Amino acid sequence: MPHDTSRRSVLKAIGGAATVLGIVGTAAGRGNAPIPRFAAFNVENFETGQVQEKGDEHAAAAARVIQEIDPDVLVVNELANNVQEATVDDSVPTDQTNVEAFVDNYLSEPQRKNLEGIKYEYTLQPESNTGLLSEDDYDFNKDGVAGERPDDAFGFGVYPGQYAFGIASRYPFDEDAIRSFQELLWADMPDNLIPLADDDGVDTPEGNIYLTEAELGAFRLSSKTHIDVPFDVDGDTVHGLFSHPTPTGFDGANNFNGRWNHDENRFWADYVSGADYIYDDSGTEGGLSDDASYVLLGDMNAGPGDEPLDPATKYFIENDDFDSRSLPTSPGGAQKGDPDATADFGEFGIAHVDWVLPSPDLSLRSSSVVWPSANANKRGLSDDVTAASDHRLVWADVAPE
């Protein structure tokens, strides 16, 4: 999409010093005043029971990988929102949010003798559209049955809050300044790619998903949520931009989910360029100011070259409002044919779908994907990486100039 020349684009054109590592970074040697480290990790469907009690092998493996990198700001994708889940199951504990429980039960306790626990003081568990039904019964997936989870929810989920995400940070954030976009309607995005029914819907091919005129007034853009969290990083404000767009596929020939994913990713490009159609859940309009600093984090379910719509190339790689000059790499991805890859989906291949992408006014010092090569199982890290998720943790050290 076209962007006017901005301070950020000028800074990107000028360039800055950035040493980007293609190896696995560790907490060792970061020093007493390390550069702020941001990380994203899709942990593959953490359920409430796994994190609210100690002893879960999956959660322990994920915590070990996180402790190896020791990020200052972390987003954990696919961590269930237990507060939402409890609205349909009163046996679900809510004394702590799941992200708080994960920090207390796993991250704060060393998962290997050579590691230290991480005591994140600040956490946030945003509400998610997954498993959340509209007040009106809509048959969003067009299977002839309206108002049923998981497919008629605003985002795919067997219960409210499944596949949500949690945020943990050493840096404080101003809760009153957080902007969430959970309720923004897809139809309110100009030039959106919403698949619509033909005149009467009768001739729509079987298996296709589309929205009716009535559904346009209800269907939300975000399959989970999009949220802007302003962190106080040693006196500088850095906005963390978090989301987890719907995966492509699982639809009909008209590519409903691919189009949805495209526009969920497009949202951030519009937001950082200050698009005026945007409104948050409190009713405040507009995007970020031109002089804001930010880091995009999360599993975007989109990678460079993904056909046919390729939102990652359009909105991240070729967008002057993000610094994509040097992407995180790993030995494990390189060994499988793509050093930029961040996930291994087995028979479906490897993919680059997870991102930590700064604004170009920030100084990118180093970055990596935690994916050791198959023959480099130092201290058993490769085993934990595989046990933790089919995704790999991605991190980047970025700091205000």
Salt bridges, closest charged atoms under 4 A:
GLU68 OE1 - ARG64 NH2 3.25
GLU68 OE2 - ARG379 NH2 2.35
ASP70 OD2 - ARG30 NH1 3.61
ASP70 OD1 - ARG170 NH2 2.45
ASP72 OD2 - ARG30 NH2 3.10
ASP72 OD1 - ARG170 NH1 2.98
GLU109 OE2 - LYS54 NZ 2.59
GLU215 OE1 - LYS142 NZ 2.82
ASP228 OD1 - HIS239 ND1 2.90
ASP263 OD1 - HIS262 ND1 2.83
ASP270 OD2 - ARG266 NE 2.82
ASP280 OD2 - ARG179 NE 2.64
ASP299 OD2 - HIS244 NE2 3.00
ASP299 OD2 - HIS391 NE2 3.64
ASP321 OD2 - HIS3 ND1 3.39
ASP321 OD1 - ARG8 NE 3.78
ASP323 OD2 - ARG325 NH2 2.78
ASP344 OD2 - LYS336 NZ 3.49
ASP354 OD2 - HIS391 ND1 2.96
ASP361 OD2 - ARG7 NH2 3.44
ASP384 OD2 - ARG64 NH1 2.75
ASP384 OD2 - ARG112 NH2 2.76
ASP390 OD1 - HIS391 NE2 3.85
ASP397 OD1 - ARG37 NE 2.63
